[in-house]
Structures are given as structure tokens and as C-alpha cells.
Amino acid sequence: MNETMNEQKMSLEFADFVETEQITPSKHMDEVILGTVRNDLHPSQWKVYSKVTLVEATAGLLTLSICPQFGLGFGQHNQFLHALHSSTSPVVFYRLCGLFFVISGAGLNGLLLIR
């Protein structure tokens, strides 16, 4: 019952929208909107490269702080990471750390580059 009322309400709102008189935006408003879209679609290269560099440096520091094989960060005294490091082959563990670096970098890029 509630769905049909919502559908009827939406249909009435759409009919009102279709029947309303067309309003033409001003020339200034058109230019502002087009300028905003142009800037969003073509950001300056230094902004994009600086954001990517910042994200990759952050992902690198995060990886170095977690992976104990480099002796940096809190990973060097973490028993779980040491047990994982000693129980797997070095190649597998290094690849896991590399995968962590790539995934964290891609995730941070996805969050930061949409802005």
C-alpha cells in the first residue's frame, strides 16, 4: 500500500516537472558551470602528480612500518609478523608486503584523487 502511494506521488511530481515552464539559465551561470566542469575534468598536472606522490610516500611509509624485514617501525617487535615472516618463505613474505604496498596505495589514490 505504501509503495503504491510513493509511486503515485513520484508520478505526480514527475508530471508537474514535465508541465512546468522552461527556465533558461543566464549566460554568466552557463559560463560558471562550464568552467567548473572544465576544471574538474582537466586538473593541473602538478596537483595530480603531487597527490600521487603524497599517496605513494604514505603507502611506502605504512608498508615500511608494518613489514619487519626492513627493521623499521613497529613491525620489528611484533611477534605475529615475526612468526609469519619465519613460517613463510622470504619470497612469499616480500610479495605479501609488496601487495600490501600496492593495495594501500591504490586505495588511498582512489580516495584522494576523486577530490
PyMOL commands that place a pseudoatom at each C-alpha (Angstrom):
pseudoatom trace, name=CA, resn=MET, resi=1, chain=A, elem=C, hetatm=0, pos=[0.000, 0.000, 0.000]
pseudoatom trace, name=CA, resn=ASN, resi=2, chain=A, elem=C, hetatm=0, pos=[2.785, 2.413, 0.973]
pseudoatom trace, name=CA, resn=GLU, resi=3, chain=A, elem=C, hetatm=0, pos=[4.763, 1.634, -2.206]
pseudoatom trace, name=CA, resn=THR, resi=4, chain=A, elem=C, hetatm=0, pos=[1.832, 2.473, -4.462]
pseudoatom trace, name=CA, resn=MET, resi=5, chain=A, elem=C, hetatm=0, pos=[1.375, 5.796, -2.683]
pseudoatom trace, name=CA, resn=ASN, resi=6, chain=A, elem=C, hetatm=0, pos=[5.057, 6.584, -3.152]
pseudoatom trace, name=CA, resn=GLU, resi=7, chain=A, elem=C, hetatm=0, pos=[4.868, 5.617, -6.816]
pseudoatom trace, name=CA, resn=GLN, resi=8, chain=A, elem=C, hetatm=0, pos=[1.782, 7.795, -7.299]
pseudoatom trace, name=CA, resn=LYS, resi=9, chain=A, elem=C, hetatm=0, pos=[3.472, 10.702, -5.555]
pseudoatom trace, name=CA, resn=MET, resi=10, chain=A, elem=C, hetatm=0, pos=[6.579, 10.311, -7.720]
pseudoatom trace, name=CA, resn=SER, resi=11, chain=A, elem=C, hetatm=0, pos=[4.413, 10.129, -10.848]
pseudoatom trace, name=CA, resn=LEU, resi=12, chain=A, elem=C, hetatm=0, pos=[2.607, 13.322, -9.868]
pseudoatom trace, name=CA, resn=GLU, resi=13, chain=A, elem=C, hetatm=0, pos=[5.890, 15.092, -9.117]
pseudoatom trace, name=CA, resn=PHE, resi=14, chain=A, elem=C, hetatm=0, pos=[7.294, 13.983, -12.472]
pseudoatom trace, name=CA, resn=ALA, resi=15, chain=A, elem=C, hetatm=0, pos=[4.165, 15.178, -14.277]
pseudoatom trace, name=CA, resn=ASP, resi=16, chain=A, elem=C, hetatm=0, pos=[4.480, 18.555, -12.517]
pseudoatom trace, name=CA, resn=PHE, resi=17, chain=A, elem=C, hetatm=0, pos=[8.113, 18.721, -13.554]
pseudoatom trace, name=CA, resn=VAL, resi=18, chain=A, elem=C, hetatm=0, pos=[7.302, 17.979, -17.194]
pseudoatom trace, name=CA, resn=GLU, resi=19, chain=A, elem=C, hetatm=0, pos=[4.500, 20.536, -17.255]
pseudoatom trace, name=CA, resn=THR, resi=20, chain=A, elem=C, hetatm=0, pos=[6.468, 23.390, -15.686]
pseudoatom trace, name=CA, resn=GLU, resi=21, chain=A, elem=C, hetatm=0, pos=[7.627, 26.261, -17.811]
pseudoatom trace, name=CA, resn=GLN, resi=22, chain=A, elem=C, hetatm=0, pos=[11.187, 26.014, -19.065]
pseudoatom trace, name=CA, resn=ILE, resi=23, chain=A, elem=C, hetatm=0, pos=[13.665, 28.371, -17.394]
pseudoatom trace, name=CA, resn=THR, resi=24, chain=A, elem=C, hetatm=0, pos=[16.797, 29.335, -19.275]
pseudoatom trace, name=CA, resn=PRO, resi=25, chain=A, elem=C, hetatm=0, pos=[19.849, 29.992, -17.078]
pseudoatom trace, name=CA, resn=SER, resi=26, chain=A, elem=C, hetatm=0, pos=[21.754, 33.209, -17.522]
pseudoatom trace, name=CA, resn=LYS, resi=27, chain=A, elem=C, hetatm=0, pos=[24.859, 33.415, -19.705]
pseudoatom trace, name=CA, resn=HIS, resi=28, chain=A, elem=C, hetatm=0, pos=[27.013, 34.023, -16.609]
pseudoatom trace, name=CA, resn=MET, resi=29, chain=A, elem=C, hetatm=0, pos=[25.637, 30.870, -14.928]
pseudoatom trace, name=CA, resn=ASP, resi=30, chain=A, elem=C, hetatm=0, pos=[26.374, 28.824, -18.061]
pseudoatom trace, name=CA, resn=GLU, resi=31, chain=A, elem=C, hetatm=0, pos=[29.966, 30.072, -18.080]
pseudoatom trace, name=CA, resn=VAL, resi=32, chain=A, elem=C, hetatm=0, pos=[30.429, 29.336, -14.365]
pseudoatom trace, name=CA, resn=ILE, resi=33, chain=A, elem=C, hetatm=0, pos=[29.107, 25.785, -14.731]
pseudoatom trace, name=CA, resn=LEU, resi=34, chain=A, elem=C, hetatm=0, pos=[31.160, 25.084, -17.855]
pseudoatom trace, name=CA, resn=GLY, resi=35, chain=A, elem=C, hetatm=0, pos=[34.280, 26.473, -16.174]
pseudoatom trace, name=CA, resn=THR, resi=36, chain=A, elem=C, hetatm=0, pos=[33.744, 24.275, -13.132]
pseudoatom trace, name=CA, resn=VAL, resi=37, chain=A, elem=C, hetatm=0, pos=[33.245, 21.182, -15.270]
pseudoatom trace, name=CA, resn=ARG, resi=38, chain=A, elem=C, hetatm=0, pos=[36.297, 22.049, -17.388]
pseudoatom trace, name=CA, resn=ASN, resi=39, chain=A, elem=C, hetatm=0, pos=[38.468, 22.453, -14.281]
pseudoatom trace, name=CA, resn=ASP, resi=40, chain=A, elem=C, hetatm=0, pos=[37.178, 19.191, -12.793]
pseudoatom trace, name=CA, resn=LEU, resi=41, chain=A, elem=C, hetatm=0, pos=[37.819, 17.248, -15.999]
pseudoatom trace, name=CA, resn=HIS, resi=42, chain=A, elem=C, hetatm=0, pos=[41.262, 18.747, -16.653]
pseudoatom trace, name=CA, resn=PRO, resi=43, chain=A, elem=C, hetatm=0, pos=[43.040, 19.329, -13.321]
pseudoatom trace, name=CA, resn=SER, resi=44, chain=A, elem=C, hetatm=0, pos=[46.517, 20.792, -13.371]
pseudoatom trace, name=CA, resn=GLN, resi=45, chain=A, elem=C, hetatm=0, pos=[49.302, 18.236, -13.709]
pseudoatom trace, name=CA, resn=TRP, resi=46, chain=A, elem=C, hetatm=0, pos=[51.220, 19.414, -10.660]
pseudoatom trace, name=CA, resn=LYS, resi=47, chain=A, elem=C, hetatm=0, pos=[48.166, 18.772, -8.457]
pseudoatom trace, name=CA, resn=VAL, resi=48, chain=A, elem=C, hetatm=0, pos=[47.692, 15.255, -9.781]
pseudoatom trace, name=CA, resn=TYR, resi=49, chain=A, elem=C, hetatm=0, pos=[51.384, 14.323, -9.547]
pseudoatom trace, name=CA, resn=SER, resi=50, chain=A, elem=C, hetatm=0, pos=[51.766, 15.844, -6.089]
pseudoatom trace, name=CA, resn=LYS, resi=51, chain=A, elem=C, hetatm=0, pos=[48.736, 13.919, -4.824]
pseudoatom trace, name=CA, resn=VAL, resi=52, chain=A, elem=C, hetatm=0, pos=[50.016, 10.652, -6.313]
pseudoatom trace, name=CA, resn=THR, resi=53, chain=A, elem=C, hetatm=0, pos=[53.483, 11.273, -4.836]
pseudoatom trace, name=CA, resn=LEU, resi=54, chain=A, elem=C, hetatm=0, pos=[51.987, 12.011, -1.427]
pseudoatom trace, name=CA, resn=VAL, resi=55, chain=A, elem=C, hetatm=0, pos=[49.857, 8.876, -1.539]
pseudoatom trace, name=CA, resn=GLU, resi=56, chain=A, elem=C, hetatm=0, pos=[52.709, 6.619, -2.631]
pseudoatom trace, name=CA, resn=ALA, resi=57, chain=A, elem=C, hetatm=0, pos=[55.035, 8.054, 0.025]
pseudoatom trace, name=CA, resn=THR, resi=58, chain=A, elem=C, hetatm=0, pos=[52.340, 7.437, 2.638]
pseudoatom trace, name=CA, resn=ALA, resi=59, chain=A, elem=C, hetatm=0, pos=[51.772, 3.885, 1.392]
pseudoatom trace, name=CA, resn=GLY, resi=60, chain=A, elem=C, hetatm=0, pos=[55.529, 3.285, 1.405]
pseudoatom trace, name=CA, resn=LEU, resi=61, chain=A, elem=C, hetatm=0, pos=[55.924, 4.550, 4.971]
pseudoatom trace, name=CA, resn=LEU, resi=62, chain=A, elem=C, hetatm=0, pos=[52.943, 2.478, 6.055]
pseudoatom trace, name=CA, resn=THR, resi=63, chain=A, elem=C, hetatm=0, pos=[54.462, -0.625, 4.462]
pseudoatom trace, name=CA, resn=LEU, resi=64, chain=A, elem=C, hetatm=0, pos=[57.875, 0.036, 5.981]
pseudoatom trace, name=CA, resn=SER, resi=65, chain=A, elem=C, hetatm=0, pos=[56.307, 0.500, 9.397]
pseudoatom trace, name=CA, resn=ILE, resi=66, chain=A, elem=C, hetatm=0, pos=[54.427, -2.813, 9.210]
pseudoatom trace, name=CA, resn=CYS, resi=67, chain=A, elem=C, hetatm=0, pos=[56.761, -5.207, 7.354]
pseudoatom trace, name=CA, resn=PRO, resi=68, chain=A, elem=C, hetatm=0, pos=[59.520, -6.335, 9.758]
pseudoatom trace, name=CA, resn=GLN, resi=69, chain=A, elem=C, hetatm=0, pos=[62.092, -7.397, 7.171]
pseudoatom trace, name=CA, resn=PHE, resi=70, chain=A, elem=C, hetatm=0, pos=[63.434, -3.851, 6.893]
pseudoatom trace, name=CA, resn=GLY, resi=71, chain=A, elem=C, hetatm=0, pos=[63.906, -3.329, 10.642]
pseudoatom trace, name=CA, resn=LEU, resi=72, chain=A, elem=C, hetatm=0, pos=[61.840, -0.127, 10.699]
pseudoatom trace, name=CA, resn=GLY, resi=73, chain=A, elem=C, hetatm=0, pos=[58.657, 0.812, 12.504]
pseudoatom trace, name=CA, resn=PHE, resi=74, chain=A, elem=C, hetatm=0, pos=[56.623, -1.236, 14.908]
pseudoatom trace, name=CA, resn=GLY, resi=75, chain=A, elem=C, hetatm=0, pos=[56.800, -4.384, 12.754]
pseudoatom trace, name=CA, resn=GLN, resi=76, chain=A, elem=C, hetatm=0, pos=[60.240, -5.304, 14.085]
pseudoatom trace, name=CA, resn=HIS, resi=77, chain=A, elem=C, hetatm=0, pos=[58.889, -6.170, 17.550]
pseudoatom trace, name=CA, resn=ASN, resi=78, chain=A, elem=C, hetatm=0, pos=[55.557, -7.657, 16.537]
pseudoatom trace, name=CA, resn=GLN, resi=79, chain=A, elem=C, hetatm=0, pos=[55.539, -11.389, 17.349]
pseudoatom trace, name=CA, resn=PHE, resi=80, chain=A, elem=C, hetatm=0, pos=[52.746, -12.158, 14.902]
pseudoatom trace, name=CA, resn=LEU, resi=81, chain=A, elem=C, hetatm=0, pos=[54.624, -10.577, 11.983]
pseudoatom trace, name=CA, resn=HIS, resi=82, chain=A, elem=C, hetatm=0, pos=[57.862, -12.299, 13.012]
pseudoatom trace, name=CA, resn=ALA, resi=83, chain=A, elem=C, hetatm=0, pos=[56.074, -15.647, 13.188]
pseudoatom trace, name=CA, resn=LEU, resi=84, chain=A, elem=C, hetatm=0, pos=[54.523, -15.006, 9.771]
pseudoatom trace, name=CA, resn=HIS, resi=85, chain=A, elem=C, hetatm=0, pos=[57.894, -13.961, 8.384]
pseudoatom trace, name=CA, resn=SER, resi=86, chain=A, elem=C, hetatm=0, pos=[59.706, -17.026, 9.739]
pseudoatom trace, name=CA, resn=SER, resi=87, chain=A, elem=C, hetatm=0, pos=[56.988, -19.517, 8.763]
pseudoatom trace, name=CA, resn=THR, resi=88, chain=A, elem=C, hetatm=0, pos=[56.722, -18.443, 5.116]
pseudoatom trace, name=CA, resn=SER, resi=89, chain=A, elem=C, hetatm=0, pos=[59.403, -18.317, 2.519]
pseudoatom trace, name=CA, resn=PRO, resi=90, chain=A, elem=C, hetatm=0, pos=[61.065, -14.890, 2.110]
pseudoatom trace, name=CA, resn=VAL, resi=91, chain=A, elem=C, hetatm=0, pos=[59.793, -14.552, -1.458]
pseudoatom trace, name=CA, resn=VAL, resi=92, chain=A, elem=C, hetatm=0, pos=[56.180, -15.070, -0.374]
pseudoatom trace, name=CA, resn=PHE, resi=93, chain=A, elem=C, hetatm=0, pos=[56.513, -12.684, 2.545]
pseudoatom trace, name=CA, resn=TYR, resi=94, chain=A, elem=C, hetatm=0, pos=[58.171, -9.984, 0.418]
pseudoatom trace, name=CA, resn=ARG, resi=95, chain=A, elem=C, hetatm=0, pos=[55.411, -10.365, -2.146]
pseudoatom trace, name=CA, resn=LEU, resi=96, chain=A, elem=C, hetatm=0, pos=[52.776, -10.010, 0.579]
pseudoatom trace, name=CA, resn=CYS, resi=97, chain=A, elem=C, hetatm=0, pos=[54.451, -6.801, 1.731]
pseudoatom trace, name=CA, resn=GLY, resi=98, chain=A, elem=C, hetatm=0, pos=[54.595, -5.600, -1.877]
pseudoatom trace, name=CA, resn=LEU, resi=99, chain=A, elem=C, hetatm=0, pos=[50.931, -6.484, -2.320]
pseudoatom trace, name=CA, resn=PHE, resi=100, chain=A, elem=C, hetatm=0, pos=[50.129, -4.520, 0.835]
pseudoatom trace, name=CA, resn=PHE, resi=101, chain=A, elem=C, hetatm=0, pos=[52.029, -1.537, -0.611]
pseudoatom trace, name=CA, resn=VAL, resi=102, chain=A, elem=C, hetatm=0, pos=[50.161, -1.689, -3.917]
pseudoatom trace, name=CA, resn=ILE, resi=103, chain=A, elem=C, hetatm=0, pos=[46.732, -2.181, -2.357]
pseudoatom trace, name=CA, resn=SER, resi=104, chain=A, elem=C, hetatm=0, pos=[47.188, 0.581, 0.214]
pseudoatom trace, name=CA, resn=GLY, resi=105, chain=A, elem=C, hetatm=0, pos=[48.496, 2.941, -2.487]
pseudoatom trace, name=CA, resn=ALA, resi=106, chain=A, elem=C, hetatm=0, pos=[45.614, 2.151, -4.816]
pseudoatom trace, name=CA, resn=GLY, resi=107, chain=A, elem=C, hetatm=0, pos=[43.070, 2.568, -2.036]
pseudoatom trace, name=CA, resn=LEU, resi=108, chain=A, elem=C, hetatm=0, pos=[44.496, 5.886, -0.910]
pseudoatom trace, name=CA, resn=ASN, resi=109, chain=A, elem=C, hetatm=0, pos=[44.718, 7.092, -4.516]
pseudoatom trace, name=CA, resn=GLY, resi=110, chain=A, elem=C, hetatm=0, pos=[41.088, 6.159, -5.017]
pseudoatom trace, name=CA, resn=LEU, resi=111, chain=A, elem=C, hetatm=0, pos=[40.112, 8.237, -2.011]
pseudoatom trace, name=CA, resn=LEU, resi=112, chain=A, elem=C, hetatm=0, pos=[42.337, 11.234, -2.669]
pseudoatom trace, name=CA, resn=LEU, resi=113, chain=A, elem=C, hetatm=0, pos=[42.213, 11.615, -6.442]
pseudoatom trace, name=CA, resn=ILE, resi=114, chain=A, elem=C, hetatm=0, pos=[38.433, 11.933, -6.596]
pseudoatom trace, name=CA, resn=ARG, resi=115, chain=A, elem=C, hetatm=0, pos=[38.769, 15.331, -4.905]
for i in range(1, 115): cmd.bond("trace and resi %d" % i, "trace and resi %d" % (i + 1))
show_as sticks, trace
zoom trace
